[in-house]
């Protein structure tokens, strides 16, 4: 994401972070998605946005 700047960088970071947070929520639910979709918390989503914007991961 180093070649992207401004608002687009923030939007892409949010998109990527949402996917990463969703995968972590599914893993935390022991991959059992039949009772309902596991949803990541806001803190987890913000943490993933920070990691993505810093380029870690």
C-alpha positions in Angstrom: 0.0 0.0 0.0 3.0 2.2 -0.2 2.1 3.6 -3.6 -1.4 4.7 -2.5 -2.0 8.0 -0.6 -4.7 9.9 1.1 -8.3 8.8 1.3 -7.8 5.8 -1.0 -5.1 4.5 1.4 -7.5 4.8 4.3 -10.3 3.1 2.4 -8.0 0.2 1.3 -6.7 -0.2 4.8 -10.3 -0.5 6.1 -11.2 -3.1 3.5 -8.1 -5.2 4.2 -8.5 -4.8 8.0 -12.2 -5.9 7.7 -11.1 -9.1 6.0 -8.4 -9.8 8.5 -10.6 -9.1 11.5 -13.3 -11.4 10.0 -10.8 -14.3 9.6 -9.6 -13.8 13.2 -13.3 -13.8 14.4 -13.9 -17.1 12.5 -10.8 -18.6 14.0 -11.8 -17.5 17.5 -15.1 -19.2 17.0 -13.2 -22.5 16.3 -14.4 -22.2 12.6 -18.0 -22.9 13.6 -20.0 -20.6 11.5 -23.3 -22.5 11.4 -24.9 -20.9 14.5 -24.3 -17.5 13.0 -21.6 -15.4 11.5 -18.9 -14.5 14.0 -18.3 -10.8 14.0 -15.2 -9.0 15.0 -15.3 -6.3 17.6 -14.6 -2.7 17.0 -11.4 -2.8 18.9 -10.2 -5.7 16.9 -11.1 -4.0 13.6 -9.3 -0.8 14.7 -6.2 -2.8 15.7 -6.2 -4.4 12.2 -6.5 -1.0 10.5 -3.5 0.2 12.5 -1.4 -2.8 11.6 -2.3 -2.4 7.9 -1.5 1.3 7.8 1.8 0.7 9.5 2.6 -2.0 7.0 3.0 -4.8 9.5 1.5 -8.0 8.2 
